[in-house]
Amino acid sequence: MELSRKREQVIERLRGLGSALVAYSGGVDSALLLALAREALGHRAIAFTAVSPAVPRDELEAARALAHDLRAEHVEKPSAELEDPDYVRNPADRCYFCKTELYDLAREEARARGLSAVVSGTNADELRDYRPGLKAADEHGVVQPLAEAGLTKAEIRELSREMGLPTWDKPQQPCLSSRIPYGTEVTRERLDQLARSEMALRALGLREFRVRWHGEVARIEVAEAELPRLLSVRGEAALALRQAGFKFVSVDLEPFRSGRLNEAAGLVPLRPPLT
């Protein structure tokens, strides 16, 4: 009942806008938002993706396929965050500069098409986390219907499952720049190295993991349930990452979880180690 109420709240918020450009990556949150926007607004809801070297090619292809399945018009524009020195130097608020580029492009597209608003799939959990990109959203007047309705990540997954969206159990996939420690420059070459590495691990059957960039060393974080799988293909995994340009390949003794980069930088409380 509560989930149904929140769903209707999102629908009514979108209908009240009259039209919308949906900031769309193909992830769990933006996929649900696009589906609900199509339901609420029909052809007046358009998906918008900023194509960036920090987003793996297979993620972009999956986003295209889902937008097609939802019968949504899907606009793509190249993103130029790597031309921004503030982004490249990779400060702790790097996401602010990335989202500023995204929302600049989205707002320009919305205005050109006569759409009343840019909407994003920010969820209620993110409002309580360290998210510098939210500042950029506020500065650009971006509407956040899922967060406004109080939808958490878990609820978004449940609602997506009920609606038959294939993204309901999709692992979170933040941009590849998040694999590089703060203060270390983001370059196209490093992003390509990470993209090749993670694509190879997905091809070996892993789903929930990260490859962290540490110069010559790749550090693999993997979900605890998938550690046996990684160990069973460790030879192939090590070879693939060396072919991507790393000299050494390591596996983190702690299982993967989101937010490790922010913990290491002291931006959020450090969780206790495993015992």
VENHUZI-V827951 format. One record per residue. N is the residue number from 0. RES is the residue in three letters. PSI is psi in whole degrees, 0 to 359 (999 if undefined). OMEGA is omega in degrees with one decimal (NA if undefined). Layout:
<<N RES PSI OMEGA> <N RES PSI OMEGA>>
This chain:
<<0 MET 313 179.8> <1 GLU 319 179.7> <2 LEU 320 177.6> <3 SER 321 178.8> <4 ARG 317 179.6> <5 LYS 322 177.5> <6 ARG 313 -180.0> <7 GLU 327 177.5> <8 GLN 319 177.4> <9 VAL 315 179.8> <10 ILE 313 -178.7> <11 GLU 322 177.6> <12 ARG 317 179.7> <13 LEU 317 178.4> <14 ARG 323 179.3> <15 GLY 337 178.6> <16 LEU 331 179.6> <17 GLY 323 177.5> <18 SER 159 -177.0> <19 ALA 146 168.5> <20 LEU 120 -175.4> <21 VAL 117 173.3> <22 ALA 112 -163.4> <23 TYR 123 177.0> <24 SER 345 -174.2> <25 GLY 4 176.3> <26 GLY 181 -174.7> <27 VAL 311 -173.9> <28 ASP 309 -175.6> <29 SER 333 176.5> <30 ALA 316 177.4> <31 LEU 316 -179.4> <32 LEU 318 179.2> <33 LEU 318 178.9> <34 ALA 316 179.2> <35 LEU 324 177.9> <36 ALA 321 176.1> <37 ARG 320 178.6> <38 GLU 319 -175.8> <39 ALA 324 -168.6> <40 LEU 352 -178.8> <41 GLY 226 -176.3> <42 HIS 352 178.3> <43 ARG 3 172.3> <44 ALA 120 -176.6> <45 ILE 134 178.2> <46 ALA 142 -179.9> <47 PHE 126 179.5> <48 THR 129 171.8> <49 ALA 117 -175.9> <50 VAL 118 -171.8> <51 SER 147 174.0> <52 PRO 349 177.7> <53 ALA 358 178.0> <54 VAL 122 -178.5> <55 PRO 147 -178.2> <56 ARG 321 -178.7> <57 ASP 331 175.4> <58 GLU 319 178.2> <59 LEU 318 179.5> <60 GLU 321 177.6> <61 ALA 321 177.8> <62 ALA 318 177.8> <63 ARG 315 -177.5> <64 ALA 318 -179.3> <65 LEU 319 177.2> <66 ALA 320 177.3> <67 HIS 315 179.7> <68 ASP 327 179.0> <69 LEU 1 -179.9> <70 ARG 36 -179.3> <71 ALA 138 170.0> <72 GLU 135 -173.8> <73 HIS 114 -179.2> <74 VAL 134 176.8> <75 GLU 136 176.5> <76 LYS 139 178.2> <77 PRO 139 180.0> <78 SER 143 -173.9> <79 ALA 33 -177.0> <80 GLU 334 178.9> <81 LEU 353 173.5> <82 GLU 357 -179.9> <83 ASP 113 -178.5> <84 PRO 332 178.1> <85 ASP 325 176.9> <86 TYR 314 -174.8> <87 VAL 324 -178.4> <88 ARG 351 168.0> <89 ASN 55 175.4> <90 PRO 174 -179.3> <91 ALA 335 177.7> <92 ASP 31 179.4> <93 ARG 320 -176.9> <94 CYS 333 177.7> <95 TYR 317 -177.4> <96 PHE 324 176.1> <97 CYS 311 -178.7> <98 LYS 329 175.4> <99 THR 316 176.6> <100 GLU 314 179.6> <101 LEU 310 -174.6> <102 TYR 334 171.0> <103 ASP 312 179.9> <104 LEU 316 -177.8> <105 ALA 317 -179.6> <106 ARG 321 177.5> <107 GLU 317 179.4> <108 GLU 318 179.4> <109 ALA 317 179.3> <110 ARG 318 -179.0> <111 ALA 330 -177.9> <112 ARG 359 179.9> <113 GLY 27 178.3> <114 LEU 144 -169.0> <115 SER 337 -173.7> <116 ALA 156 166.3> <117 VAL 131 -179.4> <118 VAL 147 179.4> <119 SER 162 -177.0> <120 GLY 25 175.7> <121 THR 134 179.0> <122 ASN 171 -174.0> <123 ALA 328 178.8> <124 ASP 323 -176.1> <125 GLU 335 179.4> <126 LEU 342 -179.0> <127 ARG 2 -176.7> <128 ASP 175 174.9> <129 TYR 104 -175.4> <130 ARG 84 -179.2> <131 PRO 339 177.3> <132 GLY 337 178.9> <133 LEU 330 176.7> <134 LYS 318 178.0> <135 ALA 321 177.9> <136 ALA 316 178.9> <137 ASP 317 -178.4> <138 GLU 334 -178.8> <139 HIS 5 178.5> <140 GLY 30 -178.8> <141 VAL 134 179.7> <142 VAL 140 -175.7> <143 GLN 77 -172.5> <144 PRO 324 -178.6> <145 LEU 315 178.5> <146 ALA 320 179.5> <147 GLU 325 179.3> <148 ALA 356 179.6> <149 GLY 20 -178.7> <150 LEU 123 176.4> <151 THR 171 178.3> <152 LYS 316 -179.4> <153 ALA 320 179.4> <154 GLU 324 177.7> <155 ILE 320 176.9> <156 ARG 316 -179.4> <157 GLU 315 179.0> <158 LEU 321 177.5> <159 SER 320 177.9> <160 ARG 316 179.1> <161 GLU 327 -178.3> <162 MET 359 177.3> <163 GLY 21 179.2> <164 LEU 133 -177.7> <165 PRO 348 -178.6> <166 THR 0 -170.1> <167 TRP 327 -179.6> <168 ASP 20 -178.8> <169 LYS 131 176.4> <170 PRO 151 176.5> <171 GLN 140 -178.9> <172 GLN 75 174.6> <173 PRO 166 -173.9> <174 CYS 158 -176.5> <175 LEU 336 178.4> <176 SER 335 -179.5> <177 SER 352 177.4> <178 ARG 352 -175.9> <179 ILE 129 -177.2> <180 PRO 143 176.0> <181 TYR 140 179.3> <182 GLY 350 175.0> <183 THR 129 -172.7> <184 GLU 141 172.7> <185 VAL 122 178.2> <186 THR 159 178.5> <187 ARG 322 -178.6> <188 GLU 318 179.8> <189 ARG 321 177.6> <190 LEU 319 178.3> <191 ASP 320 178.0> <192 GLN 316 178.9> <193 LEU 319 179.8> <194 ALA 315 179.3> <195 ARG 320 -178.9> <196 SER 312 -176.7> <197 GLU 327 176.1> <198 MET 321 179.0> <199 ALA 319 179.6> <200 LEU 324 175.5> <201 ARG 322 178.4> <202 ALA 337 177.4> <203 LEU 4 173.4> <204 GLY 5 178.5> <205 LEU 147 -178.8> <206 ARG 314 -173.0> <207 GLU 98 -174.7> <208 PHE 171 170.5> <209 ARG 148 166.5> <210 VAL 117 -179.4> <211 ARG 137 -177.1> <212 TRP 123 176.7> <213 HIS 58 -179.9> <214 GLY 244 179.6> <215 GLU 348 -173.4> <216 VAL 132 169.1> <217 ALA 129 177.7> <218 ARG 116 -179.0> <219 ILE 124 169.0> <220 GLU 131 -177.8> <221 VAL 146 176.9> <222 ALA 144 -174.5> <223 GLU 321 -178.1> <224 ALA 339 -177.4> <225 GLU 358 -179.6> <226 LEU 317 177.6> <227 PRO 322 178.4> <228 ARG 315 179.4> <229 LEU 316 -178.8> <230 LEU 329 -179.7> <231 SER 340 179.6> <232 VAL 25 -172.3> <233 ARG 327 178.8> <234 GLY 312 178.4> <235 GLU 321 -179.3> <236 ALA 314 -179.4> <237 ALA 318 179.2> <238 LEU 316 -178.7> <239 ALA 319 -178.5> <240 LEU 328 173.9> <241 ARG 322 177.0> <242 GLN 335 177.0> <243 ALA 351 174.8> <244 GLY 357 177.4> <245 PHE 145 176.8> <246 LYS 329 -178.3> <247 PHE 144 -179.2> <248 VAL 125 -179.3> <249 SER 161 175.9> <250 VAL 128 179.7> <251 ASP 135 179.0> <252 LEU 337 175.3> <253 GLU 141 -179.3> <254 PRO 158 179.3> <255 PHE 142 167.3> <256 ARG 150 178.3> <257 SER 149 173.7> <258 GLY 3 -178.2> <259 ARG 323 -179.4> <260 LEU 317 179.5> <261 ASN 326 175.8> <262 GLU 314 -178.0> <263 ALA 329 -179.6> <264 ALA 358 179.7> <265 GLY 18 -177.8> <266 LEU 337 175.7> <267 VAL 159 -179.2> <268 PRO 142 178.4> <269 LEU 128 178.0> <270 ARG 150 -179.5> <271 PRO 146 179.2> <272 PRO 162 176.9> <273 LEU 149 177.0> <274 THR 999 NA>>
